């Protein structure tokens, strides 16, 4: 088990190779968790369109996050489009 021990959370990236790109993504996720309750996320490569990695929380009722175009987000691009279509139907 390979773990990135950040200042705010621990990020278990398992058997993924710790490339500079992944390390930057883990650092950005740790920074975005500043002021949170801490905890651990499991980091995986993902098959989701447009996302490089996903972060699945191990503790607490937190959302899975996706790393897309340099940012961590709760929604995938196609989910954003579905919500916009739902709003326009109303």
Z-matrix of the N, CA and C atoms (Angstrom, degrees):
N
C 1 1.454
C 2 1.526 1 107.88
N 3 1.327 2 116.21 1 121.86
C 4 1.452 3 121.93 2 177.32
C 5 1.527 4 108.04 3 -102.96
N 6 1.316 5 116.20 4 126.79
C 7 1.462 6 120.49 5 -176.36
C 8 1.523 7 110.40 6 -125.78
N 9 1.329 8 115.10 7 131.71
C 10 1.457 9 122.57 8 171.73
C 11 1.527 10 105.39 9 -90.22
N 12 1.329 11 116.90 10 113.87
C 13 1.463 12 121.71 11 -179.43
C 14 1.521 13 108.19 12 -92.34
N 15 1.324 14 116.10 13 96.66
C 16 1.454 15 120.77 14 -179.75
C 17 1.518 16 111.59 15 -84.05
N 18 1.296 17 115.90 16 -177.82
C 19 1.466 18 121.57 17 177.08
C 20 1.523 19 112.16 18 -76.99
N 21 1.343 20 116.46 19 -22.36
C 22 1.462 21 120.82 20 -173.47
C 23 1.529 22 113.76 21 -118.82
N 24 1.310 23 117.54 22 -34.18
C 25 1.458 24 122.81 23 -179.45
C 26 1.526 25 109.64 24 -143.48
N 27 1.321 26 115.62 25 165.39
C 28 1.455 27 122.27 26 171.54
C 29 1.524 28 107.56 27 -104.64
N 30 1.324 29 115.92 28 137.81
C 31 1.452 30 121.01 29 -176.14
C 32 1.520 31 108.61 30 -123.75
N 33 1.332 32 115.65 31 109.07
C 34 1.456 33 122.45 32 -177.45
C 35 1.519 34 108.67 33 -87.96
N 36 1.325 35 116.82 34 105.68
C 37 1.454 36 120.11 35 -178.92
C 38 1.526 37 112.66 36 -99.82
N 39 1.328 38 116.65 37 13.62
C 40 1.471 39 122.84 38 170.64
C 41 1.509 40 114.08 39 51.90
N 42 1.330 41 115.85 40 -123.31
C 43 1.461 42 119.88 41 -177.00
C 44 1.530 43 112.92 42 -99.28
N 45 1.342 44 117.36 43 13.41
C 46 1.460 45 119.97 44 175.89
C 47 1.521 46 109.39 45 -68.17
N 48 1.312 47 116.50 46 145.49
C 49 1.463 48 120.71 47 175.67
C 50 1.524 49 108.42 48 -74.41
N 51 1.326 50 116.40 49 129.87
C 52 1.466 51 120.61 50 -179.10
C 53 1.527 52 109.12 51 -81.52
N 54 1.318 53 115.21 52 84.57
C 55 1.462 54 121.42 53 176.96
C 56 1.522 55 108.93 54 -81.20
N 57 1.313 56 116.72 55 169.31
C 58 1.463 57 120.63 56 177.17
C 59 1.530 58 110.08 57 -61.95
N 60 1.332 59 116.25 58 -38.96
C 61 1.474 60 120.90 59 179.21
C 62 1.532 61 111.12 60 -63.32
N 63 1.335 62 116.77 61 -44.82
C 64 1.465 63 120.06 62 178.77
C 65 1.529 64 110.28 63 -66.40
N 66 1.309 65 117.64 64 -41.92
C 67 1.461 66 120.05 65 179.33
C 68 1.526 67 111.24 66 -61.47
N 69 1.330 68 117.44 67 -40.85
C 70 1.470 69 121.12 68 176.35
C 71 1.526 70 110.88 69 -62.63
N 72 1.340 71 116.70 70 -40.57
C 73 1.465 72 120.91 71 179.13
C 74 1.525 73 110.78 72 -65.79
N 75 1.335 74 117.01 73 -40.96
C 76 1.467 75 120.66 74 179.00
C 77 1.526 76 110.76 75 -66.02
N 78 1.319 77 116.59 76 -40.83
C 79 1.463 78 120.77 77 177.82
C 80 1.531 79 111.02 78 -62.38
N 81 1.342 80 116.32 79 -42.20
C 82 1.467 81 120.72 80 178.65
C 83 1.527 82 110.80 81 -63.50
N 84 1.329 83 117.48 82 -40.35
C 85 1.469 84 120.89 83 178.37
C 86 1.519 85 110.34 84 -65.69
N 87 1.323 86 117.26 85 -43.68
C 88 1.452 87 120.90 86 178.11
C 89 1.532 88 110.38 87 -59.88
N 90 1.318 89 117.22 88 -45.08
C 91 1.472 90 121.35 89 178.66
C 92 1.525 91 111.51 90 -61.01
N 93 1.337 92 117.01 91 -38.77
C 94 1.461 93 119.90 92 -178.03
C 95 1.530 94 111.96 93 -71.63
N 96 1.333 95 117.23 94 -15.62
C 97 1.468 96 121.46 95 178.98
C 98 1.529 97 111.94 96 -91.67
N 99 1.311 98 117.03 97 5.46
C 100 1.465 99 121.61 98 178.04
C 101 1.525 100 109.72 99 -56.54
N 102 1.306 101 116.70 100 132.55
C 103 1.459 102 120.59 101 179.20
C 104 1.520 103 112.89 102 84.67
N 105 1.324 104 117.20 103 0.16
C 106 1.464 105 121.14 104 179.18
C 107 1.520 106 110.97 105 -86.83
N 108 1.302 107 115.45 106 -165.90
C 109 1.457 108 120.25 107 -176.23
C 110 1.529 109 113.09 108 -96.89
N 111 1.331 110 117.06 109 10.93
C 112 1.462 111 119.78 110 179.32
C 113 1.509 112 110.82 111 78.65
N 114 1.312 113 116.72 112 -153.81
C 115 1.452 114 120.84 113 178.57
C 116 1.508 115 111.87 114 109.17
N 117 1.325 116 114.94 115 -166.75
C 118 1.455 117 122.39 116 -176.57
C 119 1.518 118 109.61 117 -134.31
N 120 1.317 119 115.76 118 141.94
C 121 1.461 120 123.16 119 172.51
C 122 1.516 121 108.15 120 -118.18
N 123 1.328 122 116.90 121 141.61
C 124 1.457 123 122.09 122 169.61
C 125 1.518 124 106.99 123 -92.55
N 126 1.328 125 116.25 124 131.65
C 127 1.460 126 121.93 125 -177.76
C 128 1.525 127 108.70 126 -107.04
N 129 1.333 128 116.07 127 130.64
C 130 1.463 129 122.45 128 -179.36
C 131 1.519 130 110.52 129 -132.95
N 132 1.334 131 116.39 130 152.17
C 133 1.457 132 119.47 131 164.74
C 134 1.516 133 105.23 132 -70.32
N 135 1.320 134 116.84 133 150.18
C 136 1.458 135 119.35 134 -176.30
C 137 1.517 136 111.66 135 -127.48
N 138 1.325 137 115.28 136 154.05
C 139 1.460 138 122.18 137 175.57
C 140 1.527 139 111.22 138 -93.75
N 141 1.328 140 116.23 139 -1.51
C 142 1.462 141 120.20 140 -178.17
C 143 1.527 142 109.96 141 -65.75
N 144 1.327 143 116.85 142 136.73
C 145 1.463 144 121.62 143 -178.62
C 146 1.521 145 111.30 144 -58.57
N 147 1.315 146 115.28 145 129.68
C 148 1.455 147 120.62 146 174.40
C 149 1.506 148 115.06 147 83.49
N 150 1.314 149 119.56 148 -8.49
C 151 1.469 150 121.55 149 -177.74
C 152 1.522 151 109.97 150 -107.90
N 153 1.332 152 115.71 151 140.33
C 154 1.460 153 120.88 152 176.99
C 155 1.522 154 110.99 153 -87.39
N 156 1.331 155 115.53 154 -45.49
C 157 1.466 156 120.71 155 -177.49
C 158 1.526 157 109.58 156 -137.99
N 159 1.334 158 115.39 157 161.58
C 160 1.458 159 120.63 158 171.11
C 161 1.523 160 108.37 159 -127.14
N 162 1.314 161 115.32 160 147.23
C 163 1.460 162 122.80 161 179.43
C 164 1.524 163 107.42 162 -116.45
N 165 1.330 164 115.91 163 115.63
C 166 1.460 165 121.93 164 -177.40
C 167 1.527 166 108.15 165 -106.05
N 168 1.338 167 117.67 166 120.36
C 169 1.464 168 119.93 167 -178.39
C 170 1.527 169 111.78 168 -68.10
N 171 1.319 170 115.56 169 139.45
C 172 1.473 171 121.07 170 178.80
C 173 1.521 172 111.77 171 -93.33
N 174 1.326 173 117.71 172 -25.88
C 175 1.461 174 120.82 173 -178.89
C 176 1.522 175 109.67 174 -129.38
N 177 1.282 176 115.02 175 142.46
C 178 1.462 177 119.94 176 173.43
C 179 1.514 178 113.93 177 82.76
N 180 1.303 179 115.36 178 169.46
C 181 1.468 180 122.17 179 -177.65
C 182 1.533 181 111.48 180 -89.17
N 183 1.326 182 116.50 181 64.03
C 184 1.459 183 120.32 182 -178.29
C 185 1.519 184 110.04 183 -105.58
N 186 1.314 185 116.29 184 160.49
C 187 1.462 186 121.40 185 -179.36
C 188 1.521 187 111.18 186 -85.14
N 189 1.320 188 115.96 187 150.42
C 190 1.451 189 121.65 188 169.72
C 191 1.524 190 107.23 189 -69.15
N 192 1.322 191 116.05 190 138.18
C 193 1.458 192 121.86 191 -179.14
C 194 1.521 193 109.64 192 -113.18
N 195 1.331 194 115.76 193 151.14
C 196 1.465 195 122.05 194 -179.90
C 197 1.520 196 108.89 195 -123.86
N 198 1.340 197 116.52 196 138.15
C 199 1.463 198 121.73 197 178.46
C 200 1.515 199 108.48 198 -94.73
N 201 1.339 200 115.54 199 110.22
C 202 1.460 201 122.03 200 -175.33
C 203 1.525 202 108.86 201 -130.68
N 204 1.314 203 115.65 202 122.79
C 205 1.471 204 121.99 203 176.02
C 206 1.522 205 112.38 204 49.53
N 207 1.318 206 116.90 205 43.74
C 208 1.461 207 121.16 206 173.62
C 209 1.518 208 116.50 207 87.88
N 210 1.334 209 117.81 208 3.73
C 211 1.462 210 121.11 209 -179.35
C 212 1.528 211 110.63 210 -134.40
N 213 1.328 212 115.54 211 150.08
C 214 1.474 213 121.82 212 172.94
C 215 1.519 214 108.30 213 -90.60
N 216 1.321 215 116.60 214 133.36
C 217 1.455 216 121.77 215 -178.96
C 218 1.522 217 110.37 216 -142.41
N 219 1.322 218 116.13 217 157.08
C 220 1.469 219 120.86 218 178.74
C 221 1.521 220 111.94 219 -84.83
N 222 1.323 221 117.60 220 -18.67
C 223 1.459 222 120.13 221 -174.55
C 224 1.516 223 111.48 222 -120.29
N 225 1.314 224 114.66 223 140.71
C 226 1.457 225 120.77 224 173.87
C 227 1.521 226 109.00 225 -80.27
N 228 1.325 227 117.94 226 155.63
C 229 1.473 228 119.99 227 -177.95
C 230 1.520 229 113.98 228 -54.44
N 231 1.322 230 119.93 229 -40.60
C 232 1.461 231 120.53 230 -178.88
C 233 1.523 232 111.73 231 -70.50
N 234 1.336 233 118.31 232 -24.99
C 235 1.468 234 120.52 233 175.02
C 236 1.522 235 110.04 234 -69.49
N 237 1.342 236 117.90 235 -37.35
C 238 1.457 237 121.51 236 176.89
C 239 1.523 238 110.50 237 -60.75
N 240 1.341 239 116.94 238 -43.39
C 241 1.455 240 121.19 239 179.70
C 242 1.520 241 111.34 240 -64.08
N 243 1.347 242 117.52 241 -40.51
C 244 1.462 243 121.11 242 178.75
C 245 1.525 244 111.15 243 -62.19
N 246 1.357 245 117.23 244 -40.84
C 247 1.460 246 120.06 245 178.91
C 248 1.508 247 111.65 246 -65.91
N 249 1.358 248 117.41 247 -39.07
C 250 1.455 249 120.70 248 178.58
C 251 1.524 250 110.23 249 -63.94
N 252 1.340 251 117.58 250 -40.18
C 253 1.459 252 120.57 251 178.12
C 254 1.524 253 110.80 252 -65.00
N 255 1.325 254 118.06 253 -40.77
C 256 1.455 255 121.65 254 178.66
C 257 1.522 256 110.73 255 -62.04
N 258 1.331 257 117.36 256 -41.53
C 259 1.461 258 121.22 257 -179.53
C 260 1.517 259 111.16 258 -66.93
N 261 1.347 260 117.55 259 -36.52
C 262 1.466 261 120.05 260 -178.68
C 263 1.525 262 111.01 261 -74.06
N 264 1.335 263 117.88 262 -21.44
C 265 1.461 264 121.63 263 177.97
C 266 1.527 265 112.21 264 -74.47
N 267 1.328 266 116.54 265 -18.78
C 268 1.472 267 119.82 266 -175.62
C 269 1.488 268 113.31 267 -79.12
